[in-house]
Amino acid sequence: MIGTALPGCAGGRVNLWPIFFHEARSVRADSGPRVVKTTEVLYPLFTRQSDPDGTWHALRPFYNYDHRNGTDQRRVQYMWPLGLHFSTPGGEGRHSFFPFFGYVKVDSADPQRSYFHGHVLQFLRWGRNDAGPYFALFPLAGVTHGVISDTWSFLLFPLLSYYRQGDYVRWDVVWPFAGRGRSPDGSIETWRAWPFYVHKRQDRAQELREAHRLLWFLARWGIVDRRGDYYHSVFAALPFYATIRTWDRSGNLIAHQTSVLGVGFSRDSRDKPQRTGWSLLWTLVRKSSEPKLDDSRIFPFYWRVSSYPTEDKEAGRSWTRRKMLWPILWIDSDNRNPQVHMKGLVVAPFYWHYAQVYRDQDGPARTGRSITLWPLATWQQDPDGARHVWAVSHGWKDTTTGFKRNYRAFLDFFQYHRDAQGERETRILGRLYHHRRGAAGRYLSLASLFTYDGTGDVVGEQGKYFSALFGLVKCSWTDEWRRWRIFYVPLGGPPKSNAENGDDFID
């Protein structure tokens, strides 16, 4: 007779955990009561959950799927993080299984916004955009549109290739060793005989850039002319000497950065000092100051960066990060917003501590805090007073939810949650021990051996109840009546009009 309960999974609770569990609960939300339905089969292998917003399910550890109600938005993550498939209401679809294959497709009423790209092992590529269809088999031959540039084609790469971006085109022979590029009007030019010599020139209405490189990075020189603003030149003969100098339109030197044998100095005095600083060992040891930024370091032992919202560098209003024995110790402090003060302390990878203090004008300060002892436990306090504890699984936010949905259930030893209204929930090993208590009452479950529910939030259940031994023994009651069920046979109960609703066999 337990089979009578299973077709009625739209409501009620069936507790044969970990073999099978289903419940439909009415939960509190800002928009009003919401019915959340949860189904678990052979936990933790399969879980399905739905609410008014949408549905998700996971077949662990292989894949998870979610869908937003009323939209075409769907997503599948399988063998996370390798496989991904999703579609959006805007007509975008994507499917990839890294690194073997993938495609992305966008459908739009505007042909210039519609495209399709597909690849297999990055060697075979095909697709279509407003420039037309394309096909490429790397490195033999092919052409692509909108992948590397507007158009990129090749023959026995790197023997011969062609590159086009806008009206600029470039031919390369045995890339990257020899190449020649030019736009029709000559505003963009490129010569490459790498590593011996490279020349690039871009002449635009507002700016002229020209650069020369000799023996790759050992020597370089060039100019940047911001027409109407400033002009600066670059010269470097590494590791001996490097300098960048900037002049205004009157020919006055307004900024310079110079390094001689690893000892550097910089200064920018446009209108007022913009940048000052010095460095040793090519910036491994450095101290510099800009209008909204201060930077000092003795890498990797100490590194301090401060950012300010204004050039006044108002005391107490900054974002500061200190790194010691990089990347082990990180200390953050953010006071740029007078209403929010954020702090962080990380001793990677074992200790993570973040705090936020909200200073409301019409009330006391509110504090949010998260402490993780990785990989053992996380303790979190929300600004509204809610508290959470996770062990061994942690509570870090995961925007993709891929890891949590596919793998977290295997690690979820202990959870504790207390919301802002004082309702508390404790879980050990999934639903082996599950306890909720609050203003509405108490719910306690020991796997499928014993269940007590005094909350009244189960859809389809009448009054309070307890059950034992997979529901073989159950008692439900209200102030007006009491009902027993022995071996799924109901004894007594509510008026006939209620019993006819089919609730007698819901556990």
Residue, then its C-alpha position, 0 to 999 in steps of 0.5 A: m500500500i505504500g505504492t499508493a503514496l508514490p503517485g501523489c508526490a505532488g504533495g505531502r511527504v514520503n520518507l524512505w530515505p536514503i532509498f526514496f524521499h519526497e516532500a512538498r513544503s510551504v516556505r516563507a519568502d519576501s513575496g509570500p509563501r512558496v511551495v518547494k518540492t524536493t525528491e531524493v532517490l538513493y541519496p546522494l545519487f539523485t536530487r530534484q527540486s522545484d519552486p515557482d521560479g524553476t526546476w533543477h535536478a542532479l544525477r551525481p556526480f555526472y550532471n546537473y540540469d536547471h530550467r527557469n520557468g516561463t523562459d527558454q533558459r536551460r543549463v546542463q553541466y556534466m562531468w563538471p567542469l568539463g561539460l556545459h550546455f545552456s540556452t538563453p531567452g535571447g537566442e544564444g545556445r552553447h555546448s562544450f566538452f573541454p577540450f574535445f568539442g564545442y559550439v556556440k550559436v546566436d540567432s537574431a533578427d539582425p543578420q550581423r548579430s547572428y553567428f555560429h561557431g563549432h570546433v573539435l579539439q581546436f583543430l577542426r572548425w566550422g561556422r557562419n556569421d555575416a561574412g559567410p560560412y567557413f571551414a578550417l582543418f588546422p594546420l592543413a588549410g582553412v578560413t575562419h570568420g569572427v574567431i581570431s579576427d574578422t577573417w583568418s585563413f591559413l595554408l599549412f600553418p605556420l607556412l602561410s596565413y592571412y589576417r584581416q581586422g576591419d580594413y587592415v590585412r596582414w600576410d604571414v610567412v612561417w608565422p611569427f617570423a615574417g609578416r607584412g600588414r597594411s591598411p589601404d590608406g596606409s594608416i596602419e602598417t606592420w613589418r616583422a622579421w622576428p626576432f631580429y626586427v619588428h615595426k608597427r605603426q598606427d596613425r589615427a585622427q586622435e593618436l599616432r603610435e609607432a614602435h620598433r623592436l630589435l632582437w625581440f625584447l632586448a631593444r625597443w624605441g617608439i612614440v605615442d602622440r596624443r594629438g592635442d594632449y601630449y607626446h611621449s617617446v620610449f627607448a629601452a636597451l634591456p637590461f641596461y637602460a630604459t626610459i619613457r619621456t612625455w612632453d606637452r605641446s609647448g615642449n616642456l618635459i612633464a613626465h619621465q620613467t627611467s631605469v638604469l641597471g634595474v634602478g628606476f625613478s619616475r615622475d609625472s607633473r602634469d598640472k600637479p604631481q601625477r606620479t612619483g616613485w622609485s624601483l629596484l631590481w626592475t620593480l621587484v622592490r618598488k614604491s610609487s604614488e599616483p593620484k588615486l593609487d599607492d603601491s609599495r612592494i618587496f616582492p615576494f615578502y611584502w606588497r601593499v596597494s591602496s586605491y582611493p575614490t578621489e585624488d585627495k586620498e582622504a584618510g580612512r576612505s580607501w581600499t587596501r590590500r597587503k600581501m606577505l610571503w605572496p601568495i600565502l597571506w592576504i589582508d584586505s580593508d575597504n572603506r571607500n563607501p562610508q556606509v560599508h566597511m569590508k575586511g578580509l584575512v586569508v592565510a592560503p589555502f587554510y584560513w579565509h575570513y571576510a567581514q562586512v560592517y554596514r553603518d545605517q544612518d537610522g540604526p545600529a551597525r550590522t555585521g556580516r562575517s564568514i570564516t572558513l577553515w579549509p577544507l574542514a568547516t565554514w561559519q557564516q553570519d549574515p548582516d540580518g543576524a542569520r548564522h550558518v555552519w558547514a562541515v566538511s562541505h563549505g559555504w563559499k558562494d558558487t555562481t555556477t552551482g556546478f561543483k555544489r550540485n554535482y559533488r557537495a552532497f558527497l562531502d556534506f557531513f554537517q549543516y546548521h542554519r539559523d535565519a533572521q527570525g530565529e528558525r533553526e535547521t540542523r542536518i547530519l549526513g544529508r537527512l540521516y539526522h534532520h531537525r528544524r525548529g521555529a515559531a511554526g513548530r518542530y520537525l525531527s527526522l532520523a532517516s526513515l526510522f522516526t519522523y515527527d512534524g509539528t510545523g504544519d508546512v507539508v502540503g497535503e498533510q493534516g495537523k501534526y504527526f509522527s511516524a516510525l519504521f518507514g511509516l509502518v506506524k503513524c499517528s496524526w492529530t489536531d485539537e479536534w481529532r487523532r488518527w492512527r495508521i498501522f501497517y498502512v491501515p488507517l484507524g479512526g481519523p478526521p471527518k469523512s470529507n477530509a479523509e476522502n482527499g487521499d491523505d491517509f497513505i502520505d507519510 
